[in-house]
Amino acid sequence: MSRGHAGSTHPQHQQVAIAVAQFAPGNDGERNLATVRDLATAAAERGAKLVVFPEYSSYFTPTLGANTVEAAEPLDGPFVIGVAAIAKILGIHIVAGMIEQTIGGDRVYNTVVAVDPQGRHVATYRKIHLYDAFGQQESEWVAPGPVERPEVFTVDGLTVGLQTCYDLRFPEVSRRLMDAGVDVIACPSEWVRGPLKEHHWRTLITARALENTLYVAAADHTPPIGVGNSMIVDPMGVEIATAGERVDIALGWVTKSRIDDVRITNPAVKLRRFGVHPL
């Protein structure tokens, strides 16, 4: 596990512990929130300042349907209030996926929220690229989020941005976050198992970290639906923390100086000749 520059107090060298927490959310919102509390507590006890939870942490069933719409909540509903209370008690940032109500009410948003140690809601991201692939049709019940300027927040000097699951297959999403000054991409996911899917998961997370020379912290559901294997990958593509197939957390220490050092060795971002624009 990368430990950065131990003993240094310079902001660039400050070590910040972040964690990815994986579990299998179900259709019991209170139970899901209790699991978030338990895993966040375990991560905080190990020093985590940021804990990233999976996509659909508020409510999940293997097949989306009318029940998904019924389970949707506003951003000031029980799930976000509960997560905010946990973050405030533990003094940490928490990122988690949820099902958010839409104005029309016939579909939902697949939303990621971030709350800070004071329990304040500091960032929101609504999934842009829906999982209409590999035999799935997420857009039947989920509305795509708007393409907007990324909302970011800071954790002990590190700038954090948000994206979700299937977005990993679209490198422009991560590149826009890098352009917004992000040091860490938090990526709540529900990466469904299937032929070669675990290979895709690891490859795409690593690629997004490598090509943008930043950290990616991706949290997945545990099997049998998800692949598990939640991980934190550094700017050189090194897995500094990885979970297996069980309900668990994986914690790694990250630094700004690691990003700076890698960008000296590999100035790919500086040398690029193309930008990103919405279609």
N, C-alpha and C positions, 0 to 999 in steps of 0.2 A: 504494500500500500504506500502510495506516495505521501511523504510527510512534509514536503516543501523545505523551507529554511527554518529549522527549529531554533527557537530562542530569539528570533528577530522580531522587533516591534514595528518595523516599517510597514505601512499599509499594504505595499505591494507584496510583502512577504508574509502577511498575516494569514495564518491557517484558519480556515473556516470549515467546520464539519457539516456536511450535508448527508441526508439519508434518503433512500428510496424504500418504501414500505409496500409489500405486496400481500394481498389477500383476495378472497373470492367474494365480492359483495353479492348479497341476495336481495330478496324482496321484502326484507324486514329492516326498515329504516333505522329503528332504534338499535338493532343489533349491529348494523353496519357502523353506526356512529360509535358504539361501544368498542368495536374493533379498531377504529381510527384512534380512539382515546388510548387504548392499550398499546398499540404500536408506536404512536407518537410519544407516549411516556417512556417506552423502552429506548427509543432513539434519543430523546432529550437527556435521559440518564447517562447515555454514552457521549454526550456533548454536542449533539446535532443542533444547529441553529435553523435549519430548513429541513422539512420532511415532505417528500413528494409521494402522494397516494395515487391509486389507479384512476382511470376513466370510469365513469358510472359508479363511483364510490357511494353515492346516496341511495341508489336502487338499481338492481340489475336482474333480468331474467334472460335465459339463453336466446329467446325469441322476442324481438320487440313487437309491441302490439298496443291495443287500447289501454292495457294496464300500465304501459309505460307513460302514456299521456296522463292518466289519472294520478300517477305517482310524482309528476313534475311539481316543482316548487318554485316560488319566486326567489330572488337573490336575498331577500330578508326573511326567508322561511326557516323551518326548524333545522335543516341540515347545515346551512351556512352559520346560523346562530350557534349551533352546537360546536361546529369546527372552530369558530371564533373563540368560544369559551375555552375550549381545550388549548388553543394557541396562547391565550392570555394566561391561563393557569400555569402552563409550562414555560412561558416566556420565549416562544419560538415562532417562526414563520411556518405555515402549512399551506400546501398546494393540493387540491383534490378535485376530481371530476364529479359532476352532478348532472341531473336532469332538470333543466330549467323550463318553466312555463313560457309559452309564447303568447302574443296578444290574440292571435286567432284561435289558439287552443286545440287545433286539430293535429298539430305536430309539436315537437319539443325542440329545444336547443340542447346540444351536447356541449356542456359548458364546463370550463375549468375556472375555479376561483382561487385567489391567494389571499390569506389573512396574515396580519402581522402580530408581533408579541403583545400589542395593546388590544388585540381583538378587532382591529379595523380591517375592512375589506379593501385591499390595496390594488388588486388587478383582476380583470376578467378576460377570458378568451372563449369565444364560441367557435367550435370546430368548423373549419372551412371546407375541408375535403372529406366528404362522407364515404363510408365504406360500402360502395356499390361494386363489389368485386368478390372474387372467390365464392360465388354463389350467394352472397349476402346482398341486401338492399336496404341499407340504413336510411336512405332518403325517404323511404315510404313513411317513416314515423318521425324522422328528424329533419329539421330545417337547417340548411347551411348558414353558418354565421357570415356576417358582412366582412368584406375586406377593408379593414380599418388600420390605422396606425397602431402598431403593437403597444400594449400596455405593459410597462416594466416596473420593477420595484427593486430595492436594494436590501441586501443582507450582509451586514458587516463589510461594506465597501464593494461587494460583488453585485453586479446588475443581473437580474434574473428575468427571463422572458418565458412565455408559455406557448405550447403547441400540443397537439393531441394525436396519438396513435397513427392512423393512416396518413397523417401529414408527413410522417417520416419518409414516405415514398415520393415526396415532392420537395426537392432540395431548395426551391425558392423560398419556402416558408422559413426554414432555418437561416437562409441567407439574409432575409429581411430582418430577422431578429439580430443577426450579427451587425447589420447596418445600423440598427437602433442602439448599438453599444452594449449588447448583452454579453456577459461572461459565462453564464450558465443557462442552458435551456432545460426547463422542467417539462417533462413529457408524460403526463398521465395516459395510460393506454389500456386497451383490452384487446391484446394481440391474440387472435384466435389461432388455436393449434391447427395443423394440417401439414400436408407434404411440403417439406422444405421451409416451413414457416419460421421455425426457430433459427434456421440459417439466415433468412431474410431479416429477422429481428436484430440479431447481433450485427450483421453486415451493415444495415441501414443506420443504426445508432452510431456505429463506429465511423461510417462515412460522413454523417452529418457533423460529428465532432472534428474529424480530420480536415474536411474541406473548409470549415469555418475557423479552425484552430481555437476552439472553445470547449467547455465541458457540456456534456449532455447527461442528464439524470432522468432515466426512463423507468417508470413503475408500471408493472403489468398485473393482471389477475393471475392467480395460481391455477394449475390444472384442476379439473380436466378440460375446462373451457379455454383458459389462457395458457400461454407457454411458461409463465413464471419468468425466471431468469432476469429479474429486474437488475439494472446495472447503472453504474456511473462510469463514464468514459472520459478520459482527459484529452487535451488538445492534440496529443500525439497518437491518439487512438488506443491508449492503454486502459484496460478495464481496471480501475483502481478499487472497485467494490462491486461484487456480484452476489445475488441471492440465487438459491436453487429453485426447487419446485414446491417448497412448503411456505406456509404463512410465516413471514420473517421480515427483517429489515437488513439492509446493507448500507454501511456507512463509510464514507471516504473523506479525506481532508483535501481541500482545494485552495489554491492561491492565485492571485493575480500575476505573480511573478512567473508561474509556470506558463501562463498564456503568453506573457511578454517574451520569455526565453524561446518558446516554440516559434513565435512569429518572427524572431530574428533568424532562426535556423530555416524555417519554412515560410517565407513571406508571400505565400500564395494569394492571400486576401489583397495585399498591396499590389500584386502584379496582375490581378484580373483585369479584363478589358470589356466585361459585360456587366450590366446591372440587372435589376429585377423590376418588372412592372406588371400590374394586373392585366389580365386578358379581358 
